[in-house]
Amino acid sequence: MSYMNESGKAVTAWLDWLKLTVADLLVVVDDVALPMGQVRLRPEGSAGGHNGLKSIESHLGTDRFARLRCGWTRCLRAGRWNAGCFPVSVRRRKRRSGG
């Protein structure tokens, strides 16, 4: 197991173990900038601020791998982030309320 920000370690380990190349790779990531249910498939590209993708690019030494970005919420409204919609915030609220 690894944290998302260090996912490059896990991805390179899996590619090595399965004897796959970067051409065989499809990385699926969450993207809070995309509306819920919207997806964006690209054959290559930048990390776009996603720390997990930055880690993968760093460990692979390339940004030439497919990525599927999946929108999961509408956290950006009127140019402001709604911190209450992030999963960590939800878990904290549940712990405080005994849920």
Sequence and secondary structure as in RCSB ss.txt:
>XXXX:A:sequence
MSYMNESGKAVTAWLDWLKLTVADLLVVVDDVALPMGQVRLRPEGSAGGHNGLKSIESHLGTDRFARLRCGWTRC
LRAGRWNAGCFPVSVRRRKRRSGG
>XXXX:A:secstr
   GGGHHHHHHHHHHHHT  GGG EEEEEETTS TT EEEESS   TT HHHHHHHHHHT S SEEEEEE    
EETTEE GGGSHHHHHHHHHHHT 
